[in-house]
Amino acid sequence: MAVKVSAAQRQGRLFERHRLGAPESSGSSVASVTDSLIALHATDPVTVYLSAWARIGCAAGDVDAALYADRAVVRMLGMRRTVFVVPAGLAGVVQAACTDDVAKRMRRGLVKDLAAGGVGDGDPDGWLRDVEAGVLRALAGRGGGASGAELSADEPRLRTQLVYAPDKSYGGVANITSRVLILIAAEGRTIRGHRKGGWTSGQFQWFLPAAWLQHDAAPSGDPGAGLGAGLDAGAARIELARRWLHVFGPAPVSDLQWWAGWTGAQTKAALDGLPVTEVDLDGQAGVMLADDLDFPPGAPPAAALLPALDPTPMGWQSRSWYLGPHTPTLFDRTGNIGPSVWWAGRVVGGWAQRPSGEVAYRLLEDIGADGAAAVAALAGSLETWLGTGRVTPRFRTPLERELSG
């Protein structure tokens, strides 16, 4: 018989394992926060900083130190072709479990477009691989990092242009620079290194993995080897599924498949390699690790302000047990969540920053006077932390637009 798990029990576990209490003042690091959540969403660079602040109250400089000085966490394309920041020691697992498949699809698409554009003298795949080799030689020759513009100067074929959607208003001509550099990184052969600009910037230098990663996180053997070299993809998926079940379980199998971007067969094979047990999630079938059956009775009364695309609300596809009826208000049309207000392990509202710097919020549920006061205090703390900084989510949502003024 399946173990019955209530929404309150799941909210209690979410509260504990996603660290949604008052920001911790000591004993934690950006690396430990990232590890406890498997990865931090980084499609919007601001998310990384605000997700870390929400858990440990750290300064932006602490995040920079973890990324660029200690290099304890690394930015990479991962699950669902999304950019994440992951623990450096887990980067190879994510690469083998998810990103290698993403890269294969990206390569097929780029080769198809090159062929349609008449690039490569009848062998667009060979031409593309030769360009990539030129990029890697240029990086090796520099002995450090380089921007896309610098690599285009070293390998002029990166400036090759393709015409996209010529019959559409949004169509036009564009260089292949970004597509090639992102593809090389997706194959684990380069790393997004130092940021260019402020902490809201999405521009980075590119590095060879062996030049950027340190100690046991760097690929071994061939200095040109990429992330995940030598790792078995099936074993990597088992390890990633185990971590996901610990952080996000119990949950329907479809949630794991969605989060990882796997096929049904890949998801089944990963779960077959783990000791799992079936659970009843208020009438919905789910799974959890068989040796991880303890639950708190519920989540304590505590507030959290999470940024757009935070890994907690983006960890499941089936969200009603912690989101309630608030999807139309807090999500955009493509499934991206905006900034959210949490109370006792569930979503109760949303927030935004106004041009003045004020952190405005709206509660969508009555959480009592104590709850409202806790949210107000936390909004004030975030406003102080942001200071003169201004953040606008990359993906705007209805409530965020309204609150931001």
DAJO-V183124 format. One record per residue. N is the residue number from 1. D_CENTER is the distance of its C-alpha to the mean C-alpha in whole Angstrom. Layout:
# DAJO-V183124
N|D_CENTER ; N|D_CENTER
This chain:
# DAJO-V183124
1|36 ; 2|32 ; 3|31 ; 4|31 ; 5|28 ; 6|28 ; 7|25 ; 8|26 ; 9|26 ; 10|22 ; 11|22 ; 12|23 ; 13|21 ; 14|18 ; 15|19 ; 16|20 ; 17|17 ; 18|15 ; 19|17 ; 20|18 ; 21|21 ; 22|23 ; 23|21 ; 24|22 ; 25|24 ; 26|25 ; 27|24 ; 28|20 ; 29|18 ; 30|15 ; 31|14 ; 32|16 ; 33|13 ; 34|10 ; 35|12 ; 36|13 ; 37|10 ; 38|9 ; 39|6 ; 40|5 ; 41|2 ; 42|5 ; 43|6 ; 44|9 ; 45|10 ; 46|12 ; 47|9 ; 48|8 ; 49|12 ; 50|13 ; 51|11 ; 52|13 ; 53|16 ; 54|16 ; 55|16 ; 56|18 ; 57|20 ; 58|19 ; 59|20 ; 60|18 ; 61|20 ; 62|19 ; 63|15 ; 64|17 ; 65|19 ; 66|16 ; 67|14 ; 68|18 ; 69|20 ; 70|20 ; 71|17 ; 72|16 ; 73|12 ; 74|11 ; 75|9 ; 76|9 ; 77|8 ; 78|7 ; 79|8 ; 80|9 ; 81|9 ; 82|6 ; 83|5 ; 84|3 ; 85|6 ; 86|8 ; 87|12 ; 88|14 ; 89|16 ; 90|13 ; 91|12 ; 92|15 ; 93|15 ; 94|11 ; 95|13 ; 96|16 ; 97|15 ; 98|13 ; 99|12 ; 100|16 ; 101|17 ; 102|14 ; 103|16 ; 104|20 ; 105|19 ; 106|18 ; 107|21 ; 108|24 ; 109|23 ; 110|23 ; 111|27 ; 112|28 ; 113|27 ; 114|29 ; 115|32 ; 116|32 ; 117|33 ; 118|35 ; 119|33 ; 120|34 ; 121|38 ; 122|37 ; 123|35 ; 124|32 ; 125|30 ; 126|32 ; 127|32 ; 128|28 ; 129|28 ; 130|31 ; 131|29 ; 132|26 ; 133|28 ; 134|30 ; 135|26 ; 136|26 ; 137|29 ; 138|29 ; 139|26 ; 140|28 ; 141|31 ; 142|29 ; 143|29 ; 144|25 ; 145|23 ; 146|24 ; 147|22 ; 148|22 ; 149|26 ; 150|27 ; 151|26 ; 152|28 ; 153|31 ; 154|31 ; 155|30 ; 156|32 ; 157|31 ; 158|27 ; 159|29 ; 160|30 ; 161|30 ; 162|29 ; 163|30 ; 164|28 ; 165|29 ; 166|32 ; 167|34 ; 168|31 ; 169|31 ; 170|27 ; 171|28 ; 172|30 ; 173|30 ; 174|27 ; 175|26 ; 176|24 ; 177|23 ; 178|19 ; 179|19 ; 180|21 ; 181|19 ; 182|16 ; 183|17 ; 184|19 ; 185|15 ; 186|14 ; 187|17 ; 188|16 ; 189|19 ; 190|18 ; 191|15 ; 192|14 ; 193|16 ; 194|18 ; 195|17 ; 196|20 ; 197|21 ; 198|19 ; 199|16 ; 200|15 ; 201|16 ; 202|14 ; 203|16 ; 204|16 ; 205|19 ; 206|19 ; 207|20 ; 208|21 ; 209|19 ; 210|23 ; 211|23 ; 212|20 ; 213|19 ; 214|22 ; 215|24 ; 216|23 ; 217|19 ; 218|21 ; 219|22 ; 220|25 ; 221|29 ; 222|28 ; 223|27 ; 224|26 ; 225|24 ; 226|20 ; 227|17 ; 228|18 ; 229|22 ; 230|24 ; 231|22 ; 232|23 ; 233|20 ; 234|21 ; 235|21 ; 236|18 ; 237|17 ; 238|19 ; 239|18 ; 240|14 ; 241|16 ; 242|18 ; 243|15 ; 244|13 ; 245|17 ; 246|18 ; 247|15 ; 248|15 ; 249|18 ; 250|21 ; 251|19 ; 252|21 ; 253|20 ; 254|19 ; 255|16 ; 256|15 ; 257|16 ; 258|14 ; 259|10 ; 260|11 ; 261|13 ; 262|16 ; 263|19 ; 264|22 ; 265|23 ; 266|20 ; 267|19 ; 268|23 ; 269|24 ; 270|21 ; 271|22 ; 272|26 ; 273|25 ; 274|24 ; 275|27 ; 276|25 ; 277|28 ; 278|28 ; 279|27 ; 280|29 ; 281|26 ; 282|29 ; 283|30 ; 284|27 ; 285|27 ; 286|24 ; 287|23 ; 288|23 ; 289|23 ; 290|27 ; 291|27 ; 292|25 ; 293|27 ; 294|28 ; 295|27 ; 296|27 ; 297|30 ; 298|27 ; 299|25 ; 300|27 ; 301|27 ; 302|25 ; 303|23 ; 304|19 ; 305|18 ; 306|14 ; 307|12 ; 308|11 ; 309|8 ; 310|8 ; 311|7 ; 312|10 ; 313|12 ; 314|9 ; 315|10 ; 316|13 ; 317|15 ; 318|18 ; 319|18 ; 320|21 ; 321|22 ; 322|20 ; 323|20 ; 324|23 ; 325|25 ; 326|22 ; 327|20 ; 328|22 ; 329|22 ; 330|18 ; 331|17 ; 332|17 ; 333|19 ; 334|16 ; 335|14 ; 336|12 ; 337|13 ; 338|14 ; 339|15 ; 340|17 ; 341|20 ; 342|20 ; 343|23 ; 344|24 ; 345|21 ; 346|21 ; 347|20 ; 348|23 ; 349|22 ; 350|20 ; 351|20 ; 352|20 ; 353|22 ; 354|25 ; 355|26 ; 356|29 ; 357|26 ; 358|27 ; 359|24 ; 360|25 ; 361|24 ; 362|26 ; 363|26 ; 364|27 ; 365|28 ; 366|31 ; 367|30 ; 368|33 ; 369|34 ; 370|33 ; 371|29 ; 372|30 ; 373|31 ; 374|28 ; 375|26 ; 376|28 ; 377|28 ; 378|24 ; 379|24 ; 380|27 ; 381|25 ; 382|22 ; 383|24 ; 384|26 ; 385|23 ; 386|22 ; 387|25 ; 388|26 ; 389|22 ; 390|21 ; 391|18 ; 392|17 ; 393|14 ; 394|14 ; 395|14 ; 396|17 ; 397|18 ; 398|22 ; 399|22 ; 400|20 ; 401|23 ; 402|26 ; 403|25 ; 404|24 ; 405|28
